[in-house]
Amino acid sequence: MPRILPLLVLCLGIPLTVSAQPPATTNDPYAQQKIQADQAQQQGDYAKSIALTSQVLQQKPDDHVAYYLRASARVEAGREQGNVQSIREGVSDAREAIRFSENQNANYYLPYLYGMMNLAVMENKKSHAETALGVANQVLARPGLTPEEKANFHYQRGMIYLPLNKPQEAAQDFTETIKLSPDHFAALLALPDAYALAGNNEMALASFNQVIQKQPDSPVVYNN
């Protein structure tokens, strides 16, 4: 795969815990720990998030929210550190979250897809991306997805297309993400690179200018 891909894919980490905070009810004695774990992850303290959710799972081994939060933290930590084993553990946790929730929460697929995409790049194995692509297609075909969920899964599928050397398909998904969520920063950043990889320099420049218009003061834009 092109040498630019690992840099593009691994630099575009996104918060995985979309609406993940559990309600603080008296019925769940572990709600506060899970809220703290989610907050720690949003602050980039993945080790704390993993520790808190592991404590919950020791007491309640079927807590799908805790599995989801730990999956997200492990995948993000692995991406940040270049730790394949951490990503694999995150993917495994995501599978457990899906299983214990009886496949009721589409967002639980996010750390799974994100983890598999990163494994495809880090291990240079397209088979990981091919597996993730099939799952992403299934999730996007589910009825009842909210616009936010559709946006996030189109973004994830777009990222999966990159290690499969399909930048044009990636650009189409990033474009759909932006239609659904105009301020989806990760998709805005990824779209110019996808067009550039596809050899469409005119659209790459146009989409890059769109990012500048939306985020004129962001240093991330100019380092992308």
C-alpha positions in Angstrom: 0.0 0.0 0.0 1.2 3.6 -0.5 3.6 4.9 2.1 1.4 7.9 2.8 -1.4 5.6 4.1 0.0 4.7 7.5 0.6 8.3 8.3 -2.9 9.4 7.1 -4.7 6.6 8.9 -2.8 6.6 12.1 -2.9 10.4 12.5 -6.7 10.6 12.2 -7.8 9.3 15.5 -11.3 10.2 16.5 -13.2 10.0 19.8 -14.9 6.6 19.6 -17.2 7.0 22.6 -20.1 8.5 20.8 -22.9 9.1 23.4 -21.2 6.5 25.5 -21.8 8.0 28.9 -24.1 5.7 30.9 -26.9 7.4 32.9 -26.2 8.0 36.5 -29.0 6.0 38.0 -29.3 4.3 41.4 -30.0 1.0 39.5 -26.4 0.8 38.3 -23.9 0.8 41.1 -21.1 1.1 38.5 -22.5 4.1 36.6 -20.2 6.6 38.2 -17.1 4.6 37.4 -18.2 4.3 33.7 -18.8 8.0 33.5 -15.3 8.6 34.9 -13.9 6.1 32.4 -15.6 7.9 29.5 -14.4 11.3 30.7 -10.8 10.0 31.2 -10.8 8.7 27.6 -12.1 12.0 26.2 -9.1 13.6 28.0 -6.7 11.2 26.4 -6.0 9.3 29.7 -6.6 5.8 28.2 -4.7 4.0 31.0 -7.1 5.4 33.6 -10.1 4.5 31.4 -8.9 1.0 31.0 -8.2 0.6 34.7 -11.7 1.9 35.7 -13.6 -0.3 33.2 -11.5 -3.3 34.1 -12.6 -2.8 37.8 -16.2 -2.7 36.7 -15.8 -5.9 34.6 -14.2 -7.7 37.5 -17.5 -7.2 39.4 -19.9 -7.4 36.5 -18.4 -9.5 33.6 -21.4 -8.9 31.3 -21.4 -5.1 31.4 -21.5 -4.2 27.7 -21.0 -0.5 28.3 -17.8 -1.2 30.2 -16.6 -3.5 27.5 -17.4 -0.8 24.9 -15.5 1.9 26.8 -12.5 -0.3 27.4 -12.5 -1.4 23.7 -12.4 2.3 22.7 -9.6 3.1 25.1 -7.5 0.1 24.1 -7.8 0.8 20.4 -7.0 4.5 20.9 -4.1 3.7 23.2 -2.8 1.1 20.7 -3.0 3.5 17.8 -1.2 6.2 19.8 1.5 3.9 21.0 1.8 1.7 17.9 0.9 -1.2 20.1 -0.8 -3.9 18.0 -1.6 -6.1 21.0 -3.6 -3.3 22.6 -5.6 -2.8 19.5 -6.3 -6.6 19.3 -7.5 -6.5 22.9 -9.8 -3.5 22.0 -11.2 -5.4 19.0 -11.9 -8.4 21.3 -13.6 -6.1 23.9 -15.8 -4.6 21.2 -16.9 -8.1 20.2 -17.9 -8.8 23.8 -19.8 -5.5 24.0 -21.8 -6.5 20.9 -22.4 -10.0 22.3 -23.6 -8.9 25.7 -25.8 -6.2 24.4 -27.4 -8.7 22.0 -26.3 -6.5 19.1 -28.6 -3.7 20.1 -26.2 -0.7 20.0 -24.7 0.1 16.6 -22.0 2.3 18.2 -20.4 -0.7 19.7 -19.1 -1.5 16.2 -17.1 1.7 16.1 -14.0 0.5 18.1 -14.2 -2.8 16.2 -14.0 -1.2 12.8 -11.5 1.4 13.9 -9.3 -1.3 15.4 -9.5 -3.6 12.4 -8.6 -0.7 10.0 -5.6 0.2 12.1 -4.5 -3.5 12.2 -4.7 -3.6 8.4 -2.3 -0.7 8.2 0.1 -1.7 11.0 0.3 -5.3 10.0 0.0 -4.6 6.3 -2.8 -7.1 6.0 -5.6 -6.2 3.6 -7.7 -9.1 5.0 -8.3 -7.1 8.2 -9.7 -4.2 6.1 -11.8 -6.6 3.9 -13.4 -8.1 7.0 -14.1 -4.7 8.5 -15.6 -3.5 5.2 -18.1 -6.3 5.2 -19.1 -5.5 8.8 -19.4 -1.8 8.0 -21.6 -2.5 5.0 -23.9 -4.6 7.3 -24.1 -1.9 9.9 -24.9 0.8 7.4 -27.7 -1.3 6.0 -29.4 -1.4 9.5 -32.7 0.4 9.7 -33.1 3.1 12.3 -29.6 4.6 12.3 -29.6 8.2 13.3 -27.9 10.8 11.0 -25.0 11.0 13.5 -24.6 7.2 13.5 -24.7 7.1 9.7 -22.1 9.9 9.5 -19.7 8.1 11.8 -20.1 4.8 10.0 -19.6 6.4 6.6 -16.4 7.9 8.0 -15.2 4.6 9.3 -16.0 2.9 6.0 -14.1 5.6 4.2 -11.1 5.0 6.4 -11.3 1.3 5.8 -11.2 1.9 2.0 -7.8 3.5 2.3 -5.7 0.4 3.1 -7.7 -1.3 0.4 -6.3 1.2 -2.1 -9.7 2.5 -2.9 -9.3 6.3 -2.3 -12.2 7.3 -4.6 -14.6 5.1 -2.6 -13.1 6.6 0.6 -13.7 10.1 -0.8 -17.4 9.3 -1.5 -17.9 8.1 2.1 -16.2 11.1 3.5 -18.4 13.3 1.3 -21.5 11.5 2.6 -20.2 12.0 6.2 -19.9 15.7 5.7 -23.4 15.9 4.1 -24.8 14.2 7.2 -22.6 16.1 9.7 -21.1 19.3 8.1 -18.7 19.9 11.0 -17.4 16.3 11.2 -13.7 17.4 11.5 -12.1 14.0 10.9 -14.0 13.6 7.6 -13.2 17.2 6.6 -9.5 16.4 7.2 -9.5 13.1 5.5 -11.3 14.1 2.3 -8.5 16.2 0.7 -6.0 13.3 1.3 -8.4 10.8 -0.2 -8.8 12.9 -3.3 -5.0 13.4 -3.6 -4.5 9.6 -3.3 -7.0 9.2 -6.1 -5.1 11.6 -8.3 -7.9 14.2 -8.2 -5.8 17.3 -7.3 -8.5 19.8 -8.2 -11.0 18.2 -5.8 -8.2 17.8 -3.2 -7.5 21.5 -3.3 -11.2 22.4 -3.2 -11.9 20.2 -0.2 -8.8 21.5 1.6 -10.1 25.1 1.1 -13.4 23.9 2.6 -11.6 22.8 5.7 -9.8 26.1 6.0 -13.1 27.9 5.8 -14.7 25.8 8.5 -11.6 25.7 10.8 -9.4 28.7 9.9 -7.6 28.8 13.2 -6.9 25.1 13.6 -3.1 24.2 13.5 -4.1 20.6 12.6 -5.4 21.8 9.2 -2.1 23.2 8.2 -0.1 20.2 9.4 -2.4 17.7 7.5 
